[in-house]
Amino acid sequence: MKRLVPVLLLILVCGVALGGGSASAPSPASCKEPENHKLVVDRLLLYHDSGEYDREIRDVANSARDYLNARVKDAPKEDKLAAVFDIDETSLSNWDALADCGFCSFTVQVKLYSVAHDPAIIPTLELFNFAKSKGVALFFVTGRPEAARAVTIKSLNDAGYSGWTDLIMRPEGGKQEPARIFKSHQRQLITDKGYRIVLSIGDQASDLAGCCVERTFKLPNPFYLIE
Ligand SMILES: [Mg+2]
């Protein structure tokens, strides 16, 4: 399938400032011809196909497991420990769809969410099951919309995830908060219910920013950006 322009190349073109409302004037240096799109796509494919992507995921998940193992041992019995998991490129992989369209993920995410074929990211599934074995309450907090709840549950179940306490998705309609605001707010609500969130894992910085987590674990994802 023809590869489309990746989201990565839509960012920071010609020195245009992100955020704050006003854009700075492009400078001649920043308007130089960027790296060719195909070369960027090829590098992303190589990063994945070489096995380096999987190795880095494994390293992060192992660190999370080691931390959790030690943290659970230290916890008073009355503490309600919780862990928060992102879904896409954290618990489930959209790799086939991403690579097939040249990493055009952000514009086709709704389509991705409608296809219940996403395999598990195995190191994350193992971390999830380890946390479950230790009695830690498990929460998914995802930017997927409520309309995708049924297909998301099917994907999670098919991939081997079970026994979570809650699956928190974006409500339909109204103003859509940035992910970093939405997810931080949801963690606050989990904490308000008496849980102590000891661990949060995600592939985006926006998964992990904000309140209410003792330790965060960032998985690699150079394929798209969600703020
Ligand atoms: Mg994600």
Residues whose N, C-alpha, C, O or C-beta is under 5 A from the ligand:
A	BS01	MG	D86 I87 D88 E89 T90 D203
